[in-house]
Amino acid sequence: MHDLSEVPVEVKPDRTLRVKIRDACGLACSFCHNEGTPVAAPGRTGRVSLYLRTNGADFLPARISADTDFALALAAMRGSLPTNEVHFTGGEPTLHPDLPGLITIARRLGLTVGLTSNGENGAAVLPAAAAAGLDRINLSVFGTTPAELAAVQAPRLASPKLAERKLAALDATIETATAHGIKVSANIVIPDSSHVDRVLRIIEQHGRSVVVRMLVSLADGGASLAAMQDVVDHLGAVPVRRIITAGASDQRVRYRLPDGRTLYAKSIRPVRLPEMCADCRFNNPDDCQEGYYGVRLYRVVDGPFMVGVCIQRMDLCVPLGEFVMSQRCREVATFRDDEAARLTRLHATPATTGGPHPG
C-alpha cells in the first residue's frame, strides 16, 4: 500500500453546476440516486431513487427544454455563483430529444459541457452533441457480461437479453464518442471486495480506450474503499497525484498502471456547509453519505426551476429566484473560496491551480 501523504496534491475549486435534464432512463440500477428526485413516471420499471424514503423530496422532475427559460436559468446561476462548467445528468441525458440544443445554450454562455450516461443511446446522438460542443462524457459501467448488468437491475428489467443490447450500445457509444473527439471516462461503482474481479475485467476491457474511474459506493463506505485498494494493489498501480475539489466533497487519486495507462479512484471527503449542514439530521459519519457535493438545478413538472444542494435533503431545494438572492447562495460562494484558499495553503505545491470540477 502506498503512502498517499507523499503524493502531490492538486486543488481545483468547484465551478460546476449539475443539471438534471430529464428523468427517463432505459435502466433501473439498484444503486442509482436519480439525483435525489422521485421518478416522474415509474410505470413497471422499478426505477427509484436510492434516497426516496428519507430525502423529503416533494416535487417531480420535468424534462428541461432547450429554450429561453433554460438559458435565463443558466445565466442566473452563473451570475450568482462562479461557474465554468455545466454537467448534464438524469435519468439518461442521451435520451433527451434536443441534447444538442441544451449544449448550444450552455456553450453560448461560455460554459464547458459534460454529461453522465449509461451509454444506451450515445451512438445516435453524440455526433450532433459533439458538433454542438460537448466536451466529455462519463459512462456508468457496471459489468462486462449481460449477467453482471442484469444483476443490478430492478426485477422487471433484469433480462439478460436486454442487458446484452445495453452492453452493445455502450460499446457503440464509446466508439462514437472517441471518433468525434469527446473525452470519455468509464465510471465503475465498486461496493465491496466481492466486486474486485468484475472491476478488473472492466478495466481490462475498456481501460485501453477510455480513462477508468473507480467510484466509492455511497451506501457501502469503508467496504467500498477497501475494495478499491484491492484493485489498486492487484494491478500494481502507483499513485501520482491527489486531486481535491475545493468547496465540494469530491476527491480522487490518479494512478499510473505498469503499462502506462491511467486509473482514478474517486471517494468522498467529509465536507459540510458551515451553516446549512450544522443542524442536519444526517450530519454524522454514518448517515451523510455524499457530503456537500455541489449545486444542482432541476425543473419542476408544471413549475419553476429549483436549486438543490443535497440529494439526501431534497427538502432543502428552493426556487431559482429565491436561491440566487439567498444567504444560502452566499454561503456556497464563500465556502468555495475559503476552502480553495485553505487547501491551497495546506497542500502548497506548483500544481495547485484550479480548473473545472471533473464531475
Beta strands, then each sheet from edge to edge (+ up, - down):
strand 1: 9-13
strand 2: 16-20
strand 3: 85-89
strand 4: 112-117
strand 5: 136-140
strand 6: 183-190
strand 7: 211-216
strand 8: 238-246
strand 9: 250-256
strand 10: 262-268
strand 11: 295-299
strand 12: 305-308
strand 13: 318-319
sheet 1: 1+ 8+ 9- 10+ 7+ 6+ 5+ 4+ 3+ 2+ 11+ 12- 13+
end
